[in-house]
Amino acid sequence: MSTPRDPGRRVPRPARPRGETPRSGSGASRPARPGTRRPGPRPARDAARSRPARPGGPARGGRAQPLRLGSPRPRLRLISLALTLVMLAFVIRLLQVQAVDADAYAAKANINRYVPVRLAAERGTITDRSGIALATTVDAYDITAAPDLLTPGTARIDDAPRQAAELLAPILGAKRSDLEHKLSANPKSKYVVLARQQTPQVWNQIKDLKQALADKAEQTGGVNVLAGVNREAHSRRVYPNGELAAGILGFVDAQGKGAGGIERQLDGKLAGKDGKRVYAQSGGRQVPTADVDEQPAVPGSDVELTIDRDIQWAAQRAISEQVAESKADRGYVVVQDTRTGQILALANAPGFDPGDVSAADSATLGNAALSDAYEPGSVSKVMSMAAVLEEGAARWDTRVEVPNRLPRADRAFADDIDHPTWYLTLNGVLAKSSNIGTILATEQLGDSQPRANRVLYSYLRKFGIGQYTGLGFPGESRGILARPGEWSASQQYTIPFGQGLSLNAVQATSVYSTIANGGERIEPSLVRGTRGPDGRFTAAPAPERTRVVSRQTARTLATMLESVVDDNEGTGTKAKISGYRVAGKTGTSNRVDPKTGRYHGYTASFAGFAPADQPRLTVYCAVQNPTSGSYFGGQVCGPVYKQVMEFALKTLRVPPSGKEPARLPVSYSPGS
């Protein structure tokens, strides 16, 4: 029976006869299994049925095939993967910028944005005791730059340092090469000082040029090579009185810090505390809407000295004229209030201008009245006499026979002039400044020479010899006073008349102020107090007081010192002041040359106080190595003492003496 064929059903191919080779294929076929039929090739019409119908015509067999589209899922997966990778890259970069490297990127962003500026504190004023300015300040600027803003990477040009240097050199008065070196030496630096202590006019020129370059850069898209140039406000130190009191005031260095004198000693109080201001800038100009972080500066305190400007002027003029007239190396004058220990004048010659230290001789810098240590000579005899009187070894009227020569140790001692045997009272020994008489008197201080040496040494120490004065002044010398066990055979006889020990001018002044103050030593002082930024005045600590000798001994010594000036046989007659009783002592000592360490030349000096009956002031003068005219203390320094003391007494309106001096006997007649 035959079965109707289903059009959609595959009909098996008829089997090939055995031994028949297929028309095409992969080779010989395997033999058919028993009971099975090998499929044959499809009929041609079956192949034609499987092809799609031609466009515009019906499909063969009368039925159209459906259009099959590709699945969208692979393409969507590919697009999603790409978007995910892009978003992942953004996330990773965001984490890097905001988390991992946040600080680094913030620092890069701030390189050209935030500018720190130091706000310099105004330095305090130094005044005299009346409030007259001796050292003050005016506006000045340090011109600074940020070299890191001039690198090729930041400035976008290769020669930004050179261009900036060319623009600034004529304004600052500096060499272009020097400025270029400063701007390019350390490219990573954010700060370098190009010039210090410039006037406001100089900064205004730079500021105008900087603004012009900024405007041009904004219009043309160019580069402002001065964008990193800035200024730091400072207070330039000026000294209205020139050389007056320069040795006391000192000076400041290029950074505005104290480098000498009171400027250095009290730098911490005068300097104040600098502040800081940080602002945002763009193109070299401040961004007005950005925040500004500012720590204000604290001004320094004003310092009030004990100095009287007028008395200082008189002292400085007198010693300058005498040093010039004597063709001496240098000289100094000290004026001290005997009641308080306050120094009213401390003058040196030659001096210097503290406002122009570069033009000064280095040997004149400092304060020689405190730094020079020298052998005082006969002005030191007042301490020997104080010890003799206080110890009761002699009285003012004790008779002393003074030969022309006195053999002691390895030499024969003499006075400044040859003379026959003098018959002097102890008062006369001081009035005539006898070295031999002083040796004979101090030998009475002990039952042996070593004992006498120890007693004398103790009094010298009480008077402040070999110790600092208490001023705390920079460069001060404390002098030289060896212990008595170290005195040589000759020193134990030369120290009583002022050779073999050394002191400074303020120490010598203090000795005479001690006698004038009734035997009580008051530590010298130069500073009355300070006035802070709030206007509050703080007085200096009270000076230390030390009893050296009794009031009686001091009164006796004061009367004896009057004989030096008032008696015709005294050595200090040129120091007389009309209307005032004067007590003083001359000094002429061999001088040790500081360059060679050998004796060469002399030190001429005079020390005294007035009025002798009611002491108010002590004046001390010393001239080193006078080479023209006399070298004796009474001749060289006596007139200086008179000139300065007379001026000071009138300035302070000290009334004249009311009584005549006692005029103690200087000599006696042998056999009487």
C-alpha positions in Angstrom: 0.0 0.0 0.0 1.2 3.5 -0.6 0.9 6.2 2.1 0.4 9.8 1.1 3.5 11.8 1.8 3.5 14.6 4.3 5.0 17.7 2.7 6.7 18.7 5.9 8.1 15.3 6.6 11.6 14.2 5.6 11.5 11.2 3.3 14.5 8.8 3.5 16.7 8.5 0.6 16.6 5.3 -1.5 19.5 3.0 -0.8 22.4 2.8 -3.3 23.2 -0.5 -4.9 26.2 -2.2 -3.5 29.4 -1.2 -5.1 28.1 2.2 -6.2 30.2 5.2 -5.4 28.6 8.3 -4.2 28.9 11.3 -6.5 30.5 13.5 -3.9 31.5 13.0 -0.3 34.2 12.0 1.9 35.0 8.6 0.4 33.7 5.0 0.6 30.6 4.4 2.6 30.3 1.9 5.3 28.1 -1.2 4.5 24.5 -1.0 5.6 23.4 -2.9 8.6 21.1 -5.8 7.9 17.4 -4.7 7.9 18.2 -1.0 7.6 18.0 1.4 4.7 20.7 3.9 3.9 19.3 7.3 3.4 19.8 8.8 0.0 20.1 12.3 -1.3 17.1 14.6 -0.9 15.1 15.2 -4.0 15.6 18.5 -5.7 12.2 19.7 -5.0 12.8 19.2 -1.3 15.8 21.4 -1.5 13.8 24.0 -3.5 11.2 24.0 -0.8 13.6 25.0 1.9 14.8 28.2 0.0 13.0 31.4 0.8 10.7 32.9 -1.8 11.9 35.4 -4.2 11.0 38.9 -3.5 7.8 40.0 -5.1 6.7 36.5 -5.8 5.0 33.7 -4.0 7.1 31.0 -2.4 7.3 27.7 -4.1 4.8 25.4 -2.8 2.5 28.4 -2.0 3.7 29.1 1.6 6.0 32.1 2.9 8.9 31.5 5.4 9.0 33.7 8.8 11.8 36.3 9.2 14.1 35.4 12.1 15.9 38.5 14.0 19.2 38.1 16.0 18.9 38.3 19.8 19.7 41.8 21.4 21.0 40.4 24.6 24.7 40.1 23.5 24.8 43.6 22.3 23.2 45.0 25.5 25.7 43.0 27.5 28.6 44.6 25.6 27.3 48.2 26.0 26.7 47.6 29.7 30.2 46.3 30.2 31.7 49.3 28.4 29.6 51.8 30.5 30.6 50.0 33.7 34.3 50.2 32.8 34.0 54.0 32.1 32.1 54.6 35.4 34.7 52.5 37.2 37.5 54.6 35.8 35.7 57.8 36.9 35.2 56.4 40.4 38.8 55.3 40.8 40.0 58.8 39.6 37.6 60.5 42.0 38.8 58.4 44.9 42.4 59.2 43.9 41.8 63.0 43.8 39.5 63.3 46.8 40.9 60.6 49.1 44.3 59.1 48.3 46.1 62.2 46.9 43.8 64.9 48.3 46.6 66.7 50.2 49.0 66.7 47.2 46.4 68.1 44.8 45.3 70.7 47.4 48.9 71.8 47.8 49.3 72.1 44.0 46.1 74.2 43.8 47.4 76.5 46.5 50.8 77.1 45.0 49.7 80.2 43.2 46.7 81.0 45.3 47.6 81.7 49.0 50.4 84.1 49.9 51.8 84.3 53.4 53.1 87.8 54.5 54.9 88.5 57.7 53.6 91.4 59.7 56.6 93.0 61.3 56.1 94.3 64.9 57.0 97.9 65.4 60.2 98.3 67.4 59.9 100.2 70.6 61.4 103.7 71.0 64.4 104.5 73.3 64.1 107.8 75.1 66.1 109.7 77.7 64.8 110.3 81.2 62.5 113.1 80.0 60.9 111.1 77.2 63.0 112.7 74.3 63.5 110.1 71.6 67.0 108.9 71.1 66.1 105.9 68.8 62.9 105.6 67.0 61.3 104.0 63.9 60.0 104.9 60.5 58.2 102.8 57.8 60.4 100.6 55.7 60.0 97.5 53.6 61.9 94.3 52.8 61.3 93.4 49.1 60.7 89.6 48.8 59.9 87.2 46.1 58.7 83.6 45.5 61.2 81.9 43.2 58.9 78.9 42.7 56.5 81.1 40.8 59.3 81.9 38.2 60.1 78.3 37.2 59.4 77.4 33.5 56.6 75.1 34.5 54.8 77.7 36.5 55.6 80.9 34.7 55.3 79.2 31.2 58.5 80.9 30.0 62.1 80.0 30.4 63.7 83.2 31.5 61.3 84.6 34.0 64.0 85.2 36.7 66.1 87.2 34.2 63.1 89.3 33.2 62.1 90.0 36.8 65.7 90.9 37.7 65.9 93.4 34.8 62.8 95.2 35.9 63.7 95.3 39.6 67.4 96.2 39.4 67.1 99.9 38.6 64.4 100.4 41.2 66.3 98.6 44.0 69.7 100.0 42.9 71.0 96.4 42.8 72.9 94.4 40.2 70.8 92.5 37.8 73.0 89.4 38.1 72.7 89.4 41.9 68.9 89.6 41.7 68.7 86.9 39.0 70.9 84.6 41.2 68.6 85.1 44.2 65.5 84.4 42.0 66.9 81.2 40.4 69.3 79.7 42.9 66.6 77.7 44.7 63.6 77.2 42.3 61.6 75.3 45.0 61.8 78.2 47.5 58.7 80.2 48.3 60.6 83.0 49.9 63.8 85.1 49.2 64.7 88.6 50.3 65.8 90.8 47.4 66.5 94.0 49.3 66.1 95.2 52.9 65.0 98.4 54.5 63.6 100.0 51.4 61.6 103.3 51.6 57.9 103.4 50.9 58.6 105.2 47.6 60.6 102.2 46.3 57.8 99.8 47.1 55.3 102.1 45.4 57.3 102.0 42.2 57.4 98.2 42.3 53.7 98.0 43.1 52.8 100.2 40.2 55.0 98.2 37.8 53.5 95.0 39.1 50.0 96.2 38.6 50.8 97.3 35.0 52.2 93.9 34.2 49.1 92.2 35.7 46.8 94.3 33.6 48.7 93.5 30.5 48.8 89.8 31.2 45.1 89.8 31.7 44.5 91.5 28.3 47.0 89.6 26.2 47.3 86.3 28.1 51.0 87.0 28.8 53.0 86.4 32.0 53.4 88.7 35.0 56.9 87.9 36.1 56.5 90.1 39.2 53.4 88.2 40.4 55.5 86.7 43.2 57.2 89.9 44.3 55.9 91.2 47.6 57.0 93.3 50.5 57.3 92.9 54.3 56.6 96.0 56.3 59.3 96.9 58.8 60.2 99.7 61.1 63.4 101.2 60.0 65.6 102.3 62.9 66.6 106.0 63.0 68.6 108.0 65.5 67.5 111.6 65.5 70.5 112.9 67.3 73.2 111.4 65.2 76.2 110.3 67.2 74.7 111.4 70.5 74.8 108.5 73.0 75.7 106.1 70.2 77.8 104.0 72.6 74.8 103.5 74.9 72.1 103.0 72.2 74.1 100.7 70.0 72.6 99.8 66.6 70.5 97.3 64.8 71.6 94.9 62.0 70.2 94.6 58.5 67.4 92.3 59.8 66.4 95.0 62.3 67.7 93.0 65.3 69.7 94.7 68.1 73.4 94.3 67.4 75.0 96.5 70.1 74.3 98.5 73.2 70.8 98.8 74.6 69.4 97.8 71.3 71.0 94.4 71.8 70.7 94.1 75.6 66.9 94.8 75.5 66.2 93.4 72.1 63.5 91.1 73.4 61.5 94.0 74.9 62.1 96.4 72.0 61.4 94.0 69.2 57.8 92.9 70.0 56.3 89.9 68.3 55.7 89.6 64.6 52.3 88.7 63.1 51.3 86.8 60.0 48.8 87.5 57.2 47.7 84.9 54.6 45.5 85.9 51.7 44.4 84.5 48.3 45.8 86.0 45.1 45.3 85.6 41.5 47.6 87.1 38.8 49.5 88.9 41.4 46.5 90.6 43.0 44.6 89.9 46.1 41.2 88.1 45.7 38.8 90.5 47.5 36.2 87.9 48.2 38.5 85.2 49.6 39.1 84.7 53.3 42.1 86.4 55.0 43.8 84.8 57.9 45.6 87.4 60.0 47.5 87.3 63.3 48.3 90.9 64.3 51.8 91.9 65.3 52.4 93.0 68.9 54.5 96.2 69.1 57.7 96.3 71.2 58.0 98.1 74.5 59.5 101.6 74.8 62.6 101.9 76.9 63.3 104.9 79.1 66.9 105.4 80.0 68.4 107.3 82.9 70.4 109.5 80.5 69.7 113.2 80.3 70.1 114.2 76.7 71.4 117.7 77.4 74.0 116.5 79.9 75.0 113.7 77.5 75.5 116.3 74.8 77.7 118.5 77.0 79.8 115.4 78.1 80.2 114.2 74.5 81.2 117.6 73.2 83.8 118.2 76.0 85.5 114.8 75.7 85.5 115.0 71.9 87.3 118.4 72.0 89.8 117.2 74.5 90.7 114.0 72.6 91.2 116.0 69.5 93.3 118.6 71.2 95.5 116.0 73.0 95.7 113.8 69.9 94.7 110.9 72.1 93.5 107.5 71.1 90.2 107.9 72.9 88.4 109.2 75.9 85.3 108.9 78.0 83.2 110.9 80.5 80.7 109.4 82.9 78.1 111.4 84.9 76.3 109.7 87.8 73.6 110.7 90.2 75.2 110.0 93.6 71.9 109.5 95.4 70.3 107.0 93.0 73.2 105.4 91.1 71.6 106.4 87.8 74.0 107.3 85.0 73.1 110.7 83.4 75.7 110.6 80.7 78.1 108.0 79.3 80.1 109.7 76.5 82.8 108.2 74.3 85.2 109.8 71.8 85.6 109.1 69.0 82.0 108.0 68.4 80.0 106.7 65.4 76.7 107.2 63.7 74.4 104.3 64.7 72.2 105.0 61.7 75.2 104.4 59.3 77.3 101.7 60.9 78.8 100.7 57.5 80.7 104.0 57.5 82.0 103.6 61.1 85.5 102.5 62.2 85.0 99.1 63.8 87.3 100.3 66.7 84.7 102.9 67.7 81.8 100.5 67.8 80.7 99.5 71.3 81.1 101.5 74.5 84.7 101.9 75.5 83.7 103.4 78.8 82.6 99.9 79.8 84.7 97.7 77.6 88.1 99.2 78.1 89.9 97.9 81.1 93.0 100.0 82.1 95.1 100.8 85.1 93.4 103.7 86.9 96.5 105.3 88.6 96.1 107.7 91.4 92.3 108.0 91.3 92.5 104.5 92.9 94.2 105.9 96.0 90.9 107.0 97.5 90.1 103.3 98.0 93.4 102.8 99.8 92.8 105.8 102.0 89.2 104.5 102.8 90.7 101.2 104.0 93.3 103.0 106.2 90.7 105.3 107.7 88.0 102.6 108.2 90.5 100.2 109.8 91.8 102.9 112.1 95.3 102.5 110.8 95.7 106.3 110.5 93.7 109.6 110.7 93.5 112.4 108.2 96.1 114.3 110.2 98.5 111.4 110.7 102.0 112.5 109.9 103.8 110.8 107.0 107.4 111.4 106.2 107.8 110.9 102.4 111.4 110.4 101.1 112.3 110.9 97.4 112.8 107.1 96.9 111.4 104.2 98.8 113.1 100.8 98.3 110.6 97.9 98.4 110.8 94.4 96.9 113.1 94.5 93.8 112.9 98.3 93.1 112.9 101.8 94.5 109.6 103.5 94.2 109.2 107.2 93.4 106.6 109.9 93.0 105.8 111.6 89.8 108.4 114.3 90.4 111.7 114.3 92.3 111.5 116.1 95.6 113.2 116.5 98.9 111.7 114.7 101.8 108.1 115.8 102.2 106.5 116.1 105.6 102.9 115.5 104.8 99.7 114.7 106.7 97.7 111.8 105.4 95.5 114.5 103.9 98.6 115.9 102.2 99.5 112.4 100.8 96.2 112.4 99.0 96.3 116.0 98.0 99.8 115.8 96.5 99.0 112.3 95.2 102.2 110.7 96.7 102.8 107.1 95.7 105.4 106.7 98.4 103.1 108.2 101.1 100.3 105.8 100.0 102.6 102.7 100.2 103.6 103.8 103.7 100.0 104.3 104.8 98.7 101.0 103.5 101.5 99.0 105.1 99.8 99.9 108.4 96.7 97.8 107.4 98.3 94.6 108.9 101.1 93.4 111.1 102.6 91.8 108.0 102.6 92.7 104.3 100.5 89.6 103.4 97.9 90.6 106.0 97.9 94.2 104.8 97.4 92.9 101.2 94.3 90.8 102.2 92.7 93.8 104.0 93.2 96.1 101.1 91.9 93.4 98.7 88.7 93.1 100.7 88.0 96.8 100.4 88.8 96.9 96.7 86.2 94.1 96.2 83.6 96.0 98.2 84.1 99.0 96.0 83.3 96.7 93.0 86.7 96.2 91.5 87.1 93.0 89.5 83.3 92.6 89.3 80.7 93.5 86.7 79.0 96.8 87.4 75.5 95.3 87.4 74.5 97.1 84.2 74.5 93.9 82.2 75.8 95.9 79.2 77.0 93.9 76.1 80.8 93.8 75.9 81.4 95.1 79.5 84.7 94.3 81.1 84.9 93.5 84.8 88.5 94.6 85.0 91.3 92.7 86.6 92.0 92.2 90.3 94.1 89.2 91.2 93.8 87.5 94.6 96.3 88.8 97.2 98.1 85.4 97.3 98.8 85.9 93.5 100.2 89.5 93.9 103.8 89.7 92.8 106.5 91.3 95.0 106.0 94.6 93.2 102.2 94.4 92.9 101.7 94.5 96.6 103.2 98.0 96.5 101.8 99.2 93.2 98.2 98.2 93.7 97.7 100.7 96.6 98.4 103.6 94.1 96.5 102.2 91.1 99.0 100.1 89.1 98.7 96.4 88.8 94.9 96.3 88.7 92.5 97.4 86.0 88.9 98.7 85.9 86.5 100.5 83.5 85.3 104.0 83.6 81.9 103.2 85.2 83.6 101.3 88.0 85.9 104.3 88.7 82.8 106.6 88.7 81.0 104.3 91.1 83.9 104.4 93.6 83.6 108.2 94.0 79.8 108.0 94.1 80.1 105.6 97.0 82.1 108.1 99.0 79.7 110.9 98.0 76.8 108.7 99.1 78.1 108.4 102.6 80.0 105.1 102.1 77.1 103.1 100.6 77.6 101.8 97.1 74.5 101.9 94.8 74.7 99.6 91.8 74.9 101.8 88.7 71.8 101.8 86.4 71.1 102.9 82.8 67.4 102.0 82.4 64.6 103.6 84.4 61.9 101.3 83.1 59.8 100.2 80.1 56.4 101.2 78.7 54.5 98.3 77.1 52.1 98.5 74.2 49.2 99.1 76.6 50.9 102.2 77.9 51.7 100.8 81.3 55.1 101.9 82.7 57.1 99.2 84.5 60.0 100.6 86.6 63.4 98.9 86.6 64.2 96.8 89.7 65.7 98.8 92.5 69.5 98.7 92.4 71.5 96.7 95.0 73.0 98.7 97.9 76.2 97.7 99.8 77.8 99.4 102.8 81.5 99.8 102.0 82.7 102.2 104.7 81.0 104.2 107.5 79.5 107.6 107.0 82.2 109.1 109.2 84.9 107.7 107.0 83.1 108.9 103.9 82.7 112.4 105.3 86.4 112.5 106.2 87.4 111.3 102.7 85.2 113.9 101.1 86.9 116.7 103.1 90.3 115.3 102.2 89.4 115.2 98.5 88.5 118.9 98.6 92.1 119.6 99.4 93.1 118.1 96.0 91.1 120.8 94.2 91.0 123.7 96.7 94.5 123.7 98.1 97.2 125.4 96.1 99.4 122.3 96.7 96.8 120.0 95.3 97.0 118.5 91.8 93.4 119.2 90.8 93.1 123.0 90.9 91.9 123.2 87.3 88.7 121.5 88.4 87.5 124.3 90.6 84.0 125.6 90.0 82.9 129.0 91.2 80.3 128.8 93.9 80.5 125.1 94.4 82.7 123.0 96.7 84.4 120.3 94.7 85.9 117.0 95.9 88.1 115.1 93.4 91.3 113.3 92.6 93.6 113.3 89.7 95.2 110.2 88.1 98.2 109.7 85.8 99.1 106.1 85.1 101.3 104.1 82.8 99.2 102.7 80.1 99.3 99.2 78.7 99.1 99.3 74.9 96.3 96.8 73.9 98.1 96.0 70.7 101.5 95.1 72.1 100.7 94.3 75.8 103.5 96.5 76.9 103.5 99.8 78.7 103.4 102.7 76.3 102.0 106.2 77.0 99.7 107.3 79.8 96.1 107.4 81.0 95.1 110.8 82.2 92.1 111.0 84.5 90.1 113.0 87.0 87.2 111.9 89.3 85.2 113.9 91.7 81.8 114.9 93.0 79.9 118.2 93.8 78.8 119.9 95.8 81.2 118.4 98.2 79.1 119.4 101.3 75.8 118.1 99.7 76.9 115.7 96.9 74.6 115.4 94.0 76.7 114.4 91.0 79.9 112.4 90.2 81.8 113.1 87.0 84.7 111.0 85.8 86.9 111.7 82.8 89.7 109.6 81.3 91.8 110.2 78.2 93.9 107.4 76.7 97.4 108.1 75.4 97.4 111.9 75.0 100.4 112.7 72.8 100.1 116.5 72.4 100.6 118.8 75.4 100.5 117.6 79.0 99.7 114.0 79.9 98.9 114.6 83.6 95.4 114.0 84.7 94.9 117.3 86.4 95.9 119.2 83.2 94.1 117.0 80.7 90.9 116.0 82.4 90.6 118.6 85.1 89.1 121.2 82.6 86.8 118.5 81.1 85.5 117.7 84.6 84.9 121.4 85.3 83.1 122.0 82.0 80.8 119.0 82.3 80.1 119.3 86.1 79.3 123.0 85.8 76.8 122.4 83.0 75.2 119.5 84.8 74.8 121.4 88.1 73.1 124.2 86.2 70.9 121.9 84.2 69.6 120.2 87.3 69.4 123.5 89.1 71.6 122.4 92.0 72.0 125.2 94.5 75.6 126.5 95.2 77.4 125.5 98.3 76.5 127.4 101.5 79.7 126.9 103.4 83.4 127.3 102.9 85.5 124.1 102.8 87.4 123.0 105.9 90.8 123.2 104.3 92.6 120.5 106.2 96.4 120.9 106.6 98.5 119.3 103.9 101.9 119.3 105.5 103.6 119.8 108.8 106.8 121.2 110.0 109.3 118.6 111.2 110.1 118.9 114.9 106.8 120.7 115.7 
